[in-house]
Amino acid sequence: MNTPTNSASESSTEFAQRLARSTVLCLFETEWLGFVSVDHAPDADEFEDDEDPEFIANLPDDVTVPATKRSWEAPKTPLAQFMTEAEIAASISNGCDPWAQSSLAKGRMQQKDDPPASIISAALGLSMLVDSDEHLHGLFAPGSVTNFVCPKQFLWQMKQILERAAKRWKDHLRNPENAELRHFVQDEDDKRGLRLSPLKQDMWGARLERSLSQGGAVLLVTTDGGQLDDAMNALVTRQVTWRGISSDVVLETLRLTHSATGQLSESEIRRCLPGERKLTMFQPAQIDAAFAAPTSLKVADSLAKIAGKLTRQVPTVTLDAVFGLAEVRKSLDRMLNDLNLW
């Protein structure tokens, strides 16, 4: 268990960075095969002394062999520290990152079954909920209802990481024993767009009522701040919106996926990245495709190339999104029918 936060000894920024990193690192304790599979194998000395030796000997190798140490557990010395400025510039021009790499032969640091970059990026976005000690404890406060708004394309990622993230956050509470956070995520295939369907509203309402009556806290994940009906919206104590990846999210993801040292050629990567508006348009598959590049600088170049082909989609709003004013709806239906006939 992590040591509870001492908010008096660190700034809000330091708190946010530490907890965001802790949130993401917990995802590396799980094997990912497009979905959560099983926890990484424990060290051999974690087995109880009275375990049957024959049972342990017959376990598959991937169960008895501990996970390889990560770069953040044993950071290496950056190659740049042994290079002249001219050599550093030449390395960067060749697409290598001498601050992230410990040798020219070392590139991408991700291992088999690590969480994909889109999952890491989503976890960093979700960490906006706990950017201060006050917000952390407010999230778990009995009776609190938090609405996290995120792009629709990241709903699947949110479903995969929420349970593990909530457990990690709970470790940082001053009194975690009775704290409980229940979460509900909007369906990815919700076609109504502007509001949850009446059936979904009723279902969430019932779950919300049951959770609050038992003294729990609730986290609602939606794709729009106006998707909750008035009754549920009146219960929301805090709303946080994440619009998608940013240059900061890209850099923090790269530290985990492409750095053996914990460092990056940050200024050069920022120069290569597309603008913030373009980055928010990225979908998970595009993020994962770009992060498949072998070095941090080549990831930045790949993101820029993909961004050059992206155009922002104009939301399609139909009459199915119109609520109330039944007579107005009938008039609009007649007008559309006349236009279609014409």
MOKANOR-V957843 format. One record per backbone hydrogen bond with DSSP energy under -0.5 kcal/mol. CO is the residue of the C=O (numbers start at 1). NH is the residue of the N-H. E is the energy in kcal/mol with one decimal. If there is no record, write none. Layout:
# MOKANOR-V957843
co: {CO,CO}
nh: {NH,NH}
e: {E,E}
This chain:
# MOKANOR-V957843
co: {5,6,7,11,12,13,14,15,16,17,18,19,20,21,22,24,24,25,26,27,29,31,31,35,38,41,43,44,48,52,53,54,56,60,60,61,64,70,70,78,79,80,84,85,86,87,88,89,90,91,91,92,95,96,97,97,98,98,100,100,101,103,105,111,113,116,116,117,118,119,120,121,122,123,125,126,127,128,132,133,134,135,136,137,138,141,144,145,145,146,146,147,147,148,148,149,151,152,154,155,156,157,158,161,162,163,164,165,166,167,168,169,170,172,176,180,182,184,187,192,197,198,199,200,201,202,203,204,205,206,207,208,209,210,211,212,216,217,218,219,219,220,220,221,222,224,227,229,230,232,232,233,238,240,241,246,247,248,249,250,251,252,253,253,254,257,257,260,264,265,266,267,268,269,275,276,278,279,283,283,284,285,286,287,289,290,295,296,297,298,299,300,301,302,303,304,306,307,313,315,316,318,319,321,325,326,327,328,329,330,331,332,333,334,335,336,337,338}
nh: {7,9,10,15,16,17,18,19,20,21,22,23,24,25,26,27,28,28,29,30,40,33,37,33,31,67,46,47,51,56,57,58,59,63,64,65,66,73,74,81,82,83,88,89,90,91,92,93,94,94,96,95,298,98,100,101,79,80,260,261,79,106,107,114,32,119,120,121,122,123,124,125,126,127,128,129,130,131,136,137,138,139,140,141,141,144,218,237,238,148,220,149,240,150,222,242,154,155,158,159,160,161,162,165,166,167,168,169,170,171,172,172,173,5,179,217,219,221,190,194,201,202,203,204,205,206,207,208,209,210,211,212,213,214,216,215,143,182,146,184,221,148,222,186,150,227,196,233,234,235,236,236,147,149,243,250,251,252,253,254,255,256,256,257,258,109,110,76,266,269,270,271,272,273,279,280,281,282,286,287,288,289,290,291,292,293,299,300,301,302,303,304,305,306,307,308,309,310,315,317,318,321,322,323,329,330,331,332,333,334,335,336,337,338,339,340,341,342}
e: {-0.8,-1.7,-0.6,-2.4,-2.6,-2.5,-2.4,-2.6,-2.4,-2.1,-2.2,-2.5,-2.0,-2.7,-1.5,-1.5,-0.5,-1.2,-1.1,-1.1,-2.2,-0.5,-2.3,-2.2,-2.5,-0.8,-2.0,-1.4,-1.8,-2.1,-2.6,-1.4,-1.4,-1.7,-1.4,-2.3,-0.5,-1.0,-1.3,-1.4,-1.9,-1.7,-2.4,-2.4,-2.2,-2.4,-2.4,-2.2,-1.0,-0.5,-2.3,-2.0,-0.5,-0.7,-0.7,-2.1,-0.5,-2.5,-3.0,-0.7,-3.0,-1.3,-0.5,-1.9,-2.5,-0.7,-2.0,-2.8,-2.0,-2.2,-2.0,-2.0,-2.6,-1.4,-1.6,-2.1,-1.5,-0.8,-2.3,-2.3,-2.2,-2.1,-1.1,-0.5,-0.6,-2.3,-2.6,-3.0,-1.2,-0.6,-3.3,-0.6,-2.4,-0.5,-2.1,-3.3,-1.9,-1.7,-2.2,-2.1,-1.4,-1.5,-2.0,-2.7,-2.8,-1.8,-2.0,-2.6,-2.2,-1.2,-0.5,-1.6,-1.6,-1.3,-0.8,-2.3,-2.9,-2.9,-1.2,-2.2,-2.8,-2.4,-2.3,-3.0,-2.6,-2.2,-2.2,-3.1,-2.5,-2.2,-2.6,-2.6,-2.1,-1.0,-2.5,-1.6,-2.2,-2.9,-2.8,-2.4,-0.5,-3.0,-0.6,-2.4,-2.3,-1.4,-1.8,-2.9,-1.8,-1.5,-0.6,-0.8,-2.6,-3.2,-0.5,-2.3,-2.3,-2.3,-2.2,-2.4,-1.7,-0.8,-0.8,-1.8,-2.9,-2.4,-1.3,-2.6,-2.0,-2.4,-2.8,-1.7,-1.5,-1.8,-2.1,-1.8,-1.4,-1.7,-0.6,-2.0,-2.7,-2.0,-2.1,-2.4,-0.8,-1.5,-1.9,-2.0,-2.1,-2.2,-2.7,-2.1,-2.2,-2.4,-2.5,-1.6,-1.6,-1.2,-0.5,-0.7,-0.5,-1.9,-1.8,-0.5,-2.1,-2.1,-1.9,-2.4,-2.5,-2.1,-2.2,-2.5,-2.3,-2.5,-2.3,-2.6,-2.3,-2.3}
